[in-house]
Amino acid sequence: MIKQFNKEINSDYFEEVYDFNGLWDVASRCGLKIVQKNDKTIVIATELYAENPGTSVTNFSAQLAGIIIRKYNIAHENLIFIVHDPEAKSKLTFMNEHFYQVDFDWDGTKFMSPKWSQIEKNTVDDLIKA
């Protein structure tokens, strides 16, 4: 069951196809899952490849994280931001499913300097089940 994420009603899960203006204000799209766990908010942004007409999550991660925390009223210090590259059904290993936790510097108004760490699917599962 999908719950609407809204802190006022203490829901803890939200999922949608999310449209955003990417680089050069080009219409862009990703999968978005937000899970509230205790004092942390886990945001998983999924690349949609052919279904995304614009900027990839990978190339817009800091800006996208900033847009999401403002829209959903998430405290920047409580954010765990994960980029999900789904399986692309290719023989090329770089097209396999991957998860990356992306940490950012905070300059007081925006995220910058993303630092990428590849994590395993079971780590993501543990985070959202915790």
CNS distance restraints for C-alpha pairs under 8 A (distance, minus, plus):
assign (resid   2 and name CA) (resid  13 and name CA) 6.61 0.50 0.50
assign (resid   2 and name CA) (resid  14 and name CA) 6.32 0.50 0.50
assign (resid   2 and name CA) (resid  15 and name CA) 7.02 0.50 0.50
assign (resid   3 and name CA) (resid  11 and name CA) 6.27 0.50 0.50
assign (resid   3 and name CA) (resid  12 and name CA) 7.12 0.50 0.50
assign (resid   3 and name CA) (resid  13 and name CA) 5.40 0.50 0.50
assign (resid   3 and name CA) (resid  14 and name CA) 5.64 0.50 0.50
assign (resid   4 and name CA) (resid  11 and name CA) 6.46 0.50 0.50
assign (resid   4 and name CA) (resid  12 and name CA) 8.00 0.50 0.50
assign (resid   4 and name CA) (resid  13 and name CA) 6.56 0.50 0.50
assign (resid   4 and name CA) (resid  14 and name CA) 5.21 0.50 0.50
assign (resid   4 and name CA) (resid  15 and name CA) 7.93 0.50 0.50
assign (resid   5 and name CA) (resid  10 and name CA) 7.81 0.50 0.50
assign (resid   5 and name CA) (resid  11 and name CA) 5.26 0.50 0.50
assign (resid   5 and name CA) (resid  12 and name CA) 6.02 0.50 0.50
assign (resid   5 and name CA) (resid  13 and name CA) 5.46 0.50 0.50
assign (resid   5 and name CA) (resid  14 and name CA) 4.78 0.50 0.50
assign (resid   5 and name CA) (resid  34 and name CA) 7.31 0.50 0.50
assign (resid   6 and name CA) (resid  10 and name CA) 6.28 0.50 0.50
assign (resid   6 and name CA) (resid  11 and name CA) 5.67 0.50 0.50
assign (resid   6 and name CA) (resid  12 and name CA) 7.76 0.50 0.50
assign (resid   6 and name CA) (resid  72 and name CA) 7.60 0.50 0.50
assign (resid   7 and name CA) (resid  11 and name CA) 6.28 0.50 0.50
assign (resid   7 and name CA) (resid  12 and name CA) 7.94 0.50 0.50
assign (resid  11 and name CA) (resid  36 and name CA) 7.81 0.50 0.50
assign (resid  12 and name CA) (resid  34 and name CA) 7.87 0.50 0.50
assign (resid  12 and name CA) (resid  35 and name CA) 5.55 0.50 0.50
assign (resid  12 and name CA) (resid  36 and name CA) 4.63 0.50 0.50
assign (resid  12 and name CA) (resid  37 and name CA) 7.10 0.50 0.50
assign (resid  13 and name CA) (resid  33 and name CA) 7.45 0.50 0.50
assign (resid  13 and name CA) (resid  34 and name CA) 5.74 0.50 0.50
assign (resid  13 and name CA) (resid  35 and name CA) 4.63 0.50 0.50
assign (resid  13 and name CA) (resid  36 and name CA) 6.38 0.50 0.50
assign (resid  14 and name CA) (resid  32 and name CA) 7.98 0.50 0.50
assign (resid  14 and name CA) (resid  33 and name CA) 5.65 0.50 0.50
assign (resid  14 and name CA) (resid  34 and name CA) 5.09 0.50 0.50
assign (resid  14 and name CA) (resid  35 and name CA) 6.54 0.50 0.50
assign (resid  15 and name CA) (resid  31 and name CA) 7.61 0.50 0.50
assign (resid  15 and name CA) (resid  32 and name CA) 5.58 0.50 0.50
assign (resid  15 and name CA) (resid  33 and name CA) 4.33 0.50 0.50
assign (resid  15 and name CA) (resid  34 and name CA) 6.38 0.50 0.50
assign (resid  16 and name CA) (resid  31 and name CA) 6.07 0.50 0.50
assign (resid  16 and name CA) (resid  32 and name CA) 5.41 0.50 0.50
assign (resid  16 and name CA) (resid  33 and name CA) 6.66 0.50 0.50
assign (resid  17 and name CA) (resid  29 and name CA) 6.90 0.50 0.50
assign (resid  17 and name CA) (resid  30 and name CA) 5.85 0.50 0.50
assign (resid  17 and name CA) (resid  31 and name CA) 4.56 0.50 0.50
assign (resid  17 and name CA) (resid  32 and name CA) 5.98 0.50 0.50
assign (resid  18 and name CA) (resid  29 and name CA) 5.53 0.50 0.50
assign (resid  18 and name CA) (resid  30 and name CA) 5.33 0.50 0.50
assign (resid  18 and name CA) (resid  31 and name CA) 5.80 0.50 0.50
assign (resid  18 and name CA) (resid  32 and name CA) 5.92 0.50 0.50
assign (resid  19 and name CA) (resid  27 and name CA) 7.09 0.50 0.50
assign (resid  19 and name CA) (resid  28 and name CA) 5.70 0.50 0.50
assign (resid  19 and name CA) (resid  29 and name CA) 4.45 0.50 0.50
assign (resid  19 and name CA) (resid  30 and name CA) 6.67 0.50 0.50
assign (resid  20 and name CA) (resid  27 and name CA) 6.10 0.50 0.50
assign (resid  20 and name CA) (resid  28 and name CA) 5.25 0.50 0.50
assign (resid  20 and name CA) (resid  29 and name CA) 6.04 0.50 0.50
assign (resid  21 and name CA) (resid  25 and name CA) 4.70 0.50 0.50
assign (resid  21 and name CA) (resid  26 and name CA) 5.33 0.50 0.50
assign (resid  21 and name CA) (resid  27 and name CA) 4.81 0.50 0.50
assign (resid  21 and name CA) (resid  28 and name CA) 5.67 0.50 0.50
assign (resid  22 and name CA) (resid  26 and name CA) 5.16 0.50 0.50
assign (resid  22 and name CA) (resid  27 and name CA) 6.21 0.50 0.50
assign (resid  22 and name CA) (resid  28 and name CA) 5.69 0.50 0.50
assign (resid  22 and name CA) (resid  54 and name CA) 6.65 0.50 0.50
assign (resid  22 and name CA) (resid  55 and name CA) 5.16 0.50 0.50
assign (resid  22 and name CA) (resid  56 and name CA) 7.98 0.50 0.50
assign (resid  22 and name CA) (resid  60 and name CA) 6.85 0.50 0.50
assign (resid  23 and name CA) (resid  54 and name CA) 7.95 0.50 0.50
assign (resid  23 and name CA) (resid  55 and name CA) 6.09 0.50 0.50
assign (resid  23 and name CA) (resid  60 and name CA) 7.32 0.50 0.50
assign (resid  26 and name CA) (resid  54 and name CA) 5.67 0.50 0.50
assign (resid  26 and name CA) (resid  55 and name CA) 7.06 0.50 0.50
assign (resid  27 and name CA) (resid  53 and name CA) 6.67 0.50 0.50
assign (resid  27 and name CA) (resid  54 and name CA) 5.59 0.50 0.50
assign (resid  27 and name CA) (resid  55 and name CA) 7.73 0.50 0.50
assign (resid  28 and name CA) (resid  52 and name CA) 5.66 0.50 0.50
assign (resid  28 and name CA) (resid  53 and name CA) 5.62 0.50 0.50
assign (resid  28 and name CA) (resid  54 and name CA) 4.28 0.50 0.50
assign (resid  28 and name CA) (resid  55 and name CA) 5.54 0.50 0.50
assign (resid  28 and name CA) (resid  56 and name CA) 7.49 0.50 0.50
assign (resid  29 and name CA) (resid  48 and name CA) 7.07 0.50 0.50
assign (resid  29 and name CA) (resid  51 and name CA) 7.38 0.50 0.50
assign (resid  29 and name CA) (resid  52 and name CA) 4.93 0.50 0.50
assign (resid  29 and name CA) (resid  53 and name CA) 7.09 0.50 0.50
assign (resid  29 and name CA) (resid  54 and name CA) 7.09 0.50 0.50
assign (resid  29 and name CA) (resid  55 and name CA) 7.78 0.50 0.50
assign (resid  29 and name CA) (resid  56 and name CA) 7.95 0.50 0.50
assign (resid  30 and name CA) (resid  45 and name CA) 6.30 0.50 0.50
assign (resid  30 and name CA) (resid  46 and name CA) 5.50 0.50 0.50
assign (resid  30 and name CA) (resid  47 and name CA) 5.44 0.50 0.50
assign (resid  30 and name CA) (resid  48 and name CA) 5.49 0.50 0.50
assign (resid  30 and name CA) (resid  52 and name CA) 6.74 0.50 0.50
assign (resid  30 and name CA) (resid  56 and name CA) 7.87 0.50 0.50
assign (resid  30 and name CA) (resid  57 and name CA) 6.98 0.50 0.50
assign (resid  31 and name CA) (resid  44 and name CA) 7.83 0.50 0.50
assign (resid  31 and name CA) (resid  45 and name CA) 5.58 0.50 0.50
assign (resid  31 and name CA) (resid  46 and name CA) 4.60 0.50 0.50
assign (resid  31 and name CA) (resid  47 and name CA) 6.62 0.50 0.50
assign (resid  31 and name CA) (resid  48 and name CA) 6.68 0.50 0.50
assign (resid  32 and name CA) (resid  43 and name CA) 7.12 0.50 0.50
assign (resid  32 and name CA) (resid  44 and name CA) 5.79 0.50 0.50
assign (resid  32 and name CA) (resid  45 and name CA) 4.82 0.50 0.50
assign (resid  32 and name CA) (resid  46 and name CA) 6.32 0.50 0.50
assign (resid  33 and name CA) (resid  42 and name CA) 7.97 0.50 0.50
assign (resid  33 and name CA) (resid  43 and name CA) 5.76 0.50 0.50
assign (resid  33 and name CA) (resid  44 and name CA) 5.07 0.50 0.50
assign (resid  33 and name CA) (resid  45 and name CA) 6.63 0.50 0.50
assign (resid  34 and name CA) (resid  41 and name CA) 6.87 0.50 0.50
assign (resid  34 and name CA) (resid  42 and name CA) 5.67 0.50 0.50
assign (resid  34 and name CA) (resid  43 and name CA) 4.59 0.50 0.50
assign (resid  34 and name CA) (resid  44 and name CA) 6.43 0.50 0.50
assign (resid  35 and name CA) (resid  41 and name CA) 5.78 0.50 0.50
assign (resid  35 and name CA) (resid  42 and name CA) 5.09 0.50 0.50
assign (resid  35 and name CA) (resid  43 and name CA) 6.54 0.50 0.50
assign (resid  35 and name CA) (resid 128 and name CA) 6.46 0.50 0.50
assign (resid  36 and name CA) (resid  40 and name CA) 6.14 0.50 0.50
assign (resid  36 and name CA) (resid  41 and name CA) 4.58 0.50 0.50
assign (resid  36 and name CA) (resid  42 and name CA) 6.32 0.50 0.50
assign (resid  37 and name CA) (resid  41 and name CA) 6.10 0.50 0.50
assign (resid  37 and name CA) (resid  42 and name CA) 7.50 0.50 0.50
assign (resid  37 and name CA) (resid 128 and name CA) 7.02 0.50 0.50
assign (resid  37 and name CA) (resid 130 and name CA) 6.98 0.50 0.50
assign (resid  39 and name CA) (resid  78 and name CA) 6.44 0.50 0.50
assign (resid  40 and name CA) (resid  78 and name CA) 4.74 0.50 0.50
assign (resid  40 and name CA) (resid  79 and name CA) 6.03 0.50 0.50
assign (resid  40 and name CA) (resid  80 and name CA) 6.95 0.50 0.50
assign (resid  41 and name CA) (resid  74 and name CA) 7.17 0.50 0.50
assign (resid  41 and name CA) (resid  78 and name CA) 5.89 0.50 0.50
assign (resid  41 and name CA) (resid  79 and name CA) 5.06 0.50 0.50
assign (resid  41 and name CA) (resid  80 and name CA) 6.05 0.50 0.50
assign (resid  42 and name CA) (resid  79 and name CA) 6.08 0.50 0.50
assign (resid  42 and name CA) (resid  80 and name CA) 4.70 0.50 0.50
assign (resid  42 and name CA) (resid  81 and name CA) 6.05 0.50 0.50
assign (resid  42 and name CA) (resid  82 and name CA) 7.45 0.50 0.50
assign (resid  42 and name CA) (resid 127 and name CA) 7.78 0.50 0.50
assign (resid  42 and name CA) (resid 128 and name CA) 7.19 0.50 0.50
assign (resid  43 and name CA) (resid  79 and name CA) 7.21 0.50 0.50
assign (resid  43 and name CA) (resid  80 and name CA) 6.14 0.50 0.50
assign (resid  43 and name CA) (resid  81 and name CA) 4.95 0.50 0.50
assign (resid  43 and name CA) (resid  82 and name CA) 6.05 0.50 0.50
assign (resid  44 and name CA) (resid  81 and name CA) 6.14 0.50 0.50
assign (resid  44 and name CA) (resid  82 and name CA) 4.70 0.50 0.50
assign (resid  44 and name CA) (resid  83 and name CA) 5.78 0.50 0.50
assign (resid  44 and name CA) (resid  84 and name CA) 6.62 0.50 0.50
assign (resid  45 and name CA) (resid  57 and name CA) 6.86 0.50 0.50
assign (resid  45 and name CA) (resid  81 and name CA) 7.75 0.50 0.50
assign (resid  45 and name CA) (resid  82 and name CA) 6.26 0.50 0.50
assign (resid  45 and name CA) (resid  83 and name CA) 5.00 0.50 0.50
assign (resid  45 and name CA) (resid  84 and name CA) 5.99 0.50 0.50
assign (resid  46 and name CA) (resid  57 and name CA) 7.24 0.50 0.50
assign (resid  46 and name CA) (resid  83 and name CA) 5.92 0.50 0.50
assign (resid  46 and name CA) (resid  84 and name CA) 4.53 0.50 0.50
assign (resid  46 and name CA) (resid  85 and name CA) 6.02 0.50 0.50
assign (resid  46 and name CA) (resid  86 and name CA) 7.14 0.50 0.50
assign (resid  47 and name CA) (resid  52 and name CA) 7.81 0.50 0.50
assign (resid  47 and name CA) (resid  56 and name CA) 6.53 0.50 0.50
assign (resid  47 and name CA) (resid  57 and name CA) 5.96 0.50 0.50
assign (resid  47 and name CA) (resid  58 and name CA) 7.87 0.50 0.50
assign (resid  47 and name CA) (resid  83 and name CA) 7.58 0.50 0.50
assign (resid  47 and name CA) (resid  84 and name CA) 6.31 0.50 0.50
assign (resid  47 and name CA) (resid  85 and name CA) 5.44 0.50 0.50
assign (resid  47 and name CA) (resid  86 and name CA) 6.92 0.50 0.50
assign (resid  48 and name CA) (resid  52 and name CA) 5.52 0.50 0.50
assign (resid  48 and name CA) (resid  86 and name CA) 7.95 0.50 0.50
assign (resid  49 and name CA) (resid  56 and name CA) 7.77 0.50 0.50
assign (resid  52 and name CA) (resid  56 and name CA) 7.46 0.50 0.50
assign (resid  55 and name CA) (resid  59 and name CA) 6.68 0.50 0.50
assign (resid  55 and name CA) (resid  60 and name CA) 6.84 0.50 0.50
assign (resid  56 and name CA) (resid  60 and name CA) 6.41 0.50 0.50
assign (resid  57 and name CA) (resid  61 and name CA) 5.44 0.50 0.50
assign (resid  57 and name CA) (resid  64 and name CA) 7.39 0.50 0.50
assign (resid  57 and name CA) (resid  83 and name CA) 7.14 0.50 0.50
assign (resid  58 and name CA) (resid  83 and name CA) 7.19 0.50 0.50
assign (resid  60 and name CA) (resid  64 and name CA) 5.79 0.50 0.50
assign (resid  61 and name CA) (resid  65 and name CA) 5.95 0.50 0.50
assign (resid  61 and name CA) (resid  83 and name CA) 7.97 0.50 0.50
assign (resid  61 and name CA) (resid 102 and name CA) 7.97 0.50 0.50
assign (resid  61 and name CA) (resid 114 and name CA) 7.49 0.50 0.50
assign (resid  62 and name CA) (resid  66 and name CA) 6.32 0.50 0.50
assign (resid  62 and name CA) (resid 104 and name CA) 7.06 0.50 0.50
assign (resid  62 and name CA) (resid 110 and name CA) 7.96 0.50 0.50
assign (resid  62 and name CA) (resid 111 and name CA) 5.28 0.50 0.50
assign (resid  62 and name CA) (resid 112 and name CA) 5.72 0.50 0.50
assign (resid  62 and name CA) (resid 113 and name CA) 7.57 0.50 0.50
assign (resid  62 and name CA) (resid 114 and name CA) 6.40 0.50 0.50
assign (resid  63 and name CA) (resid  67 and name CA) 6.27 0.50 0.50
assign (resid  63 and name CA) (resid 110 and name CA) 7.72 0.50 0.50
assign (resid  63 and name CA) (resid 111 and name CA) 6.83 0.50 0.50
assign (resid  63 and name CA) (resid 112 and name CA) 7.96 0.50 0.50
assign (resid  64 and name CA) (resid  68 and name CA) 6.14 0.50 0.50
assign (resid  65 and name CA) (resid  69 and name CA) 6.21 0.50 0.50
assign (resid  65 and name CA) (resid  81 and name CA) 7.15 0.50 0.50
assign (resid  65 and name CA) (resid 111 and name CA) 7.36 0.50 0.50
assign (resid  66 and name CA) (resid  70 and name CA) 6.33 0.50 0.50
assign (resid  66 and name CA) (resid 110 and name CA) 6.11 0.50 0.50
assign (resid  66 and name CA) (resid 111 and name CA) 6.22 0.50 0.50
assign (resid  67 and name CA) (resid  71 and name CA) 6.14 0.50 0.50
assign (resid  68 and name CA) (resid  72 and name CA) 5.95 0.50 0.50
assign (resid  68 and name CA) (resid  73 and name CA) 7.97 0.50 0.50
assign (resid  68 and name CA) (resid  74 and name CA) 7.73 0.50 0.50
assign (resid  69 and name CA) (resid  73 and name CA) 5.41 0.50 0.50
assign (resid  69 and name CA) (resid  74 and name CA) 4.52 0.50 0.50
assign (resid  69 and name CA) (resid  75 and name CA) 6.71 0.50 0.50
assign (resid  69 and name CA) (resid  76 and name CA) 6.64 0.50 0.50
assign (resid  70 and name CA) (resid  74 and name CA) 6.66 0.50 0.50
assign (resid  74 and name CA) (resid  78 and name CA) 7.25 0.50 0.50
assign (resid  74 and name CA) (resid  79 and name CA) 7.09 0.50 0.50
assign (resid  75 and name CA) (resid  79 and name CA) 6.71 0.50 0.50
assign (resid  76 and name CA) (resid 106 and name CA) 7.97 0.50 0.50
assign (resid  80 and name CA) (resid 101 and name CA) 7.25 0.50 0.50
assign (resid  80 and name CA) (resid 102 and name CA) 7.62 0.50 0.50
assign (resid  80 and name CA) (resid 103 and name CA) 7.57 0.50 0.50
assign (resid  81 and name CA) (resid 101 and name CA) 5.85 0.50 0.50
assign (resid  81 and name CA) (resid 102 and name CA) 5.54 0.50 0.50
assign (resid  81 and name CA) (resid 103 and name CA) 6.99 0.50 0.50
assign (resid  82 and name CA) (resid  99 and name CA) 6.68 0.50 0.50
assign (resid  82 and name CA) (resid 100 and name CA) 5.44 0.50 0.50
assign (resid  82 and name CA) (resid 101 and name CA) 4.41 0.50 0.50
assign (resid  82 and name CA) (resid 102 and name CA) 5.85 0.50 0.50
assign (resid  83 and name CA) (resid  99 and name CA) 5.74 0.50 0.50
assign (resid  83 and name CA) (resid 100 and name CA) 5.17 0.50 0.50
assign (resid  83 and name CA) (resid 101 and name CA) 6.47 0.50 0.50
assign (resid  83 and name CA) (resid 102 and name CA) 7.18 0.50 0.50
assign (resid  84 and name CA) (resid  97 and name CA) 7.48 0.50 0.50
assign (resid  84 and name CA) (resid  98 and name CA) 5.93 0.50 0.50
assign (resid  84 and name CA) (resid  99 and name CA) 4.65 0.50 0.50
assign (resid  84 and name CA) (resid 100 and name CA) 6.58 0.50 0.50
assign (resid  85 and name CA) (resid  95 and name CA) 7.98 0.50 0.50
assign (resid  85 and name CA) (resid  96 and name CA) 7.70 0.50 0.50
assign (resid  85 and name CA) (resid  97 and name CA) 5.42 0.50 0.50
assign (resid  85 and name CA) (resid  98 and name CA) 5.07 0.50 0.50
assign (resid  85 and name CA) (resid  99 and name CA) 6.30 0.50 0.50
assign (resid  86 and name CA) (resid  95 and name CA) 7.94 0.50 0.50
assign (resid  86 and name CA) (resid  96 and name CA) 6.87 0.50 0.50
assign (resid  86 and name CA) (resid  97 and name CA) 4.46 0.50 0.50
assign (resid  86 and name CA) (resid  98 and name CA) 6.54 0.50 0.50
assign (resid  87 and name CA) (resid  95 and name CA) 6.16 0.50 0.50
assign (resid  87 and name CA) (resid  96 and name CA) 4.65 0.50 0.50
assign (resid  87 and name CA) (resid  97 and name CA) 4.22 0.50 0.50
assign (resid  87 and name CA) (resid  98 and name CA) 7.78 0.50 0.50
assign (resid  88 and name CA) (resid  95 and name CA) 5.34 0.50 0.50
assign (resid  88 and name CA) (resid  96 and name CA) 6.22 0.50 0.50
assign (resid  88 and name CA) (resid  97 and name CA) 7.40 0.50 0.50
assign (resid  89 and name CA) (resid  95 and name CA) 7.22 0.50 0.50
assign (resid  89 and name CA) (resid  96 and name CA) 7.33 0.50 0.50
assign (resid  90 and name CA) (resid  95 and name CA) 6.08 0.50 0.50
assign (resid  90 and name CA) (resid  96 and name CA) 7.37 0.50 0.50
assign (resid  91 and name CA) (resid  95 and name CA) 7.66 0.50 0.50
assign (resid  92 and name CA) (resid  96 and name CA) 7.35 0.50 0.50
assign (resid  98 and name CA) (resid 118 and name CA) 7.29 0.50 0.50
assign (resid  98 and name CA) (resid 119 and name CA) 7.69 0.50 0.50
assign (resid  98 and name CA) (resid 120 and name CA) 7.50 0.50 0.50
assign (resid  98 and name CA) (resid 121 and name CA) 7.75 0.50 0.50
assign (resid  99 and name CA) (resid 118 and name CA) 5.80 0.50 0.50
assign (resid  99 and name CA) (resid 119 and name CA) 5.49 0.50 0.50
assign (resid  99 and name CA) (resid 120 and name CA) 6.40 0.50 0.50
assign (resid  99 and name CA) (resid 121 and name CA) 6.67 0.50 0.50
assign (resid  99 and name CA) (resid 124 and name CA) 7.91 0.50 0.50
assign (resid 100 and name CA) (resid 116 and name CA) 6.08 0.50 0.50
assign (resid 100 and name CA) (resid 117 and name CA) 5.29 0.50 0.50
assign (resid 100 and name CA) (resid 118 and name CA) 4.26 0.50 0.50
assign (resid 100 and name CA) (resid 119 and name CA) 5.51 0.50 0.50
assign (resid 101 and name CA) (resid 116 and name CA) 5.94 0.50 0.50
assign (resid 101 and name CA) (resid 117 and name CA) 5.27 0.50 0.50
assign (resid 101 and name CA) (resid 118 and name CA) 6.32 0.50 0.50
assign (resid 101 and name CA) (resid 119 and name CA) 6.60 0.50 0.50
assign (resid 102 and name CA) (resid 114 and name CA) 6.06 0.50 0.50
assign (resid 102 and name CA) (resid 115 and name CA) 5.45 0.50 0.50
assign (resid 102 and name CA) (resid 116 and name CA) 4.69 0.50 0.50
assign (resid 102 and name CA) (resid 117 and name CA) 6.41 0.50 0.50
assign (resid 103 and name CA) (resid 114 and name CA) 5.64 0.50 0.50
assign (resid 103 and name CA) (resid 115 and name CA) 5.12 0.50 0.50
assign (resid 103 and name CA) (resid 116 and name CA) 6.65 0.50 0.50
assign (resid 104 and name CA) (resid 111 and name CA) 5.67 0.50 0.50
assign (resid 104 and name CA) (resid 112 and name CA) 5.58 0.50 0.50
assign (resid 104 and name CA) (resid 113 and name CA) 5.64 0.50 0.50
assign (resid 104 and name CA) (resid 114 and name CA) 4.62 0.50 0.50
assign (resid 104 and name CA) (resid 115 and name CA) 6.20 0.50 0.50
assign (resid 105 and name CA) (resid 111 and name CA) 5.66 0.50 0.50
assign (resid 105 and name CA) (resid 112 and name CA) 5.22 0.50 0.50
assign (resid 105 and name CA) (resid 113 and name CA) 5.83 0.50 0.50
assign (resid 105 and name CA) (resid 114 and name CA) 7.10 0.50 0.50
assign (resid 106 and name CA) (resid 110 and name CA) 5.75 0.50 0.50
assign (resid 106 and name CA) (resid 111 and name CA) 4.77 0.50 0.50
assign (resid 106 and name CA) (resid 112 and name CA) 6.34 0.50 0.50
assign (resid 107 and name CA) (resid 111 and name CA) 6.62 0.50 0.50
assign (resid 107 and name CA) (resid 112 and name CA) 7.40 0.50 0.50
assign (resid 119 and name CA) (resid 123 and name CA) 6.46 0.50 0.50
assign (resid 119 and name CA) (resid 124 and name CA) 7.47 0.50 0.50
assign (resid 120 and name CA) (resid 124 and name CA) 6.72 0.50 0.50
assign (resid 121 and name CA) (resid 125 and name CA) 6.20 0.50 0.50
assign (resid 122 and name CA) (resid 126 and name CA) 6.03 0.50 0.50
assign (resid 123 and name CA) (resid 127 and name CA) 6.21 0.50 0.50
assign (resid 124 and name CA) (resid 128 and name CA) 6.35 0.50 0.50
assign (resid 125 and name CA) (resid 129 and name CA) 6.07 0.50 0.50
assign (resid 126 and name CA) (resid 130 and name CA) 5.71 0.50 0.50
